[in-house]
């Protein structure tokens, strides 16, 4: 069965960087894209960016341009999302989700990673 | 505009039908998908490509689309359908994704 398993909760100081992992199993990793979505408590989900796990091409939300980097390690079927220059407003649950290069939907989601940014 | 707008909240009597709408210019070009989210859980895909249900999603969930509006209908709402619902689609450029403002569904 398809599973996306994310790394554990993190507490970060303002100005620090964050790296969250998402390990995929149960399907051919390189045949899909992985998206990263974050959700501030009480707010709607927000798309951050994605990576085509087959060719490594990335797309990023303009809202995070320059602060977010998404990479993939095909040998480990794992995707990583790095967010730099953290501020308190980045406190949120971060999700990875499987998608399709030409599709408009995310069919499987990770369990979420709570990130708290606090001094 | 790349915004997807939903009604903030709707209520439905147990067993009755409720329709949730999502409006946005990009929906004239791209299909919407719909997600159910319960407290403390990840979003769950319930409708994709306008009117398709993933395996395991009850057939009381259905989708439709016309012009700049996508709709999610729950026919015969159950207590377990009480949740937040979000639409999602690409923005007008096709290179970014946008989530709707969200609708809280209460089953009475």
Contacts between the chains, C-beta under 8 A, distances in Angstrom:
chain1	res1	chain2	res2	distance
A	35	B	97	7.2
A	37	B	43	7.9
A	37	B	99	7.9
A	44	B	86	6.0
A	44	B	99	4.9
A	44	B	100	6.9
A	44	B	101	6.0
A	44	B	102	4.8
A	45	B	35	7.7
A	45	B	37	8.0
A	45	B	43	6.3
A	45	B	86	6.2
A	45	B	88	7.8
A	45	B	99	4.7
A	46	B	99	6.7
A	47	B	88	7.9
A	47	B	96	6.7
A	47	B	97	4.0
A	47	B	98	6.9
A	47	B	99	6.7
A	50	B	97	8.0
A	59	B	95	5.6
A	59	B	96	7.2
A	61	B	96	5.8
A	61	B	97	8.0
A	62	B	96	6.9
A	95	B	42	5.7
A	95	B	43	7.5
A	97	B	43	7.9
A	103	B	48	7.6
A	103	B	49	7.7
A	104	B	30	5.4
A	104	B	31	5.1
A	104	B	32	7.3
A	104	B	33	5.8
A	104	B	48	7.4
A	104	B	49	7.2
A	104	B	88	7.3
A	104	B	89	5.5
A	104	B	90	5.7
A	104	B	97	7.7
A	105	B	31	7.9
A	105	B	33	3.6
A	105	B	45	6.0
A	105	B	48	3.9
A	105	B	49	7.1
A	105	B	88	7.1
A	106	B	33	7.3
A	106	B	35	7.9
A	106	B	43	7.7
A	106	B	45	6.5
A	106	B	88	7.5
A	107	B	45	5.3
A	107	B	48	7.2
A	107	B	54	6.2
A	109	B	42	4.1
A	109	B	43	6.0
A	109	B	44	7.5
A	110	B	42	6.8
A	111	B	42	6.2
A	112	B	42	5.4
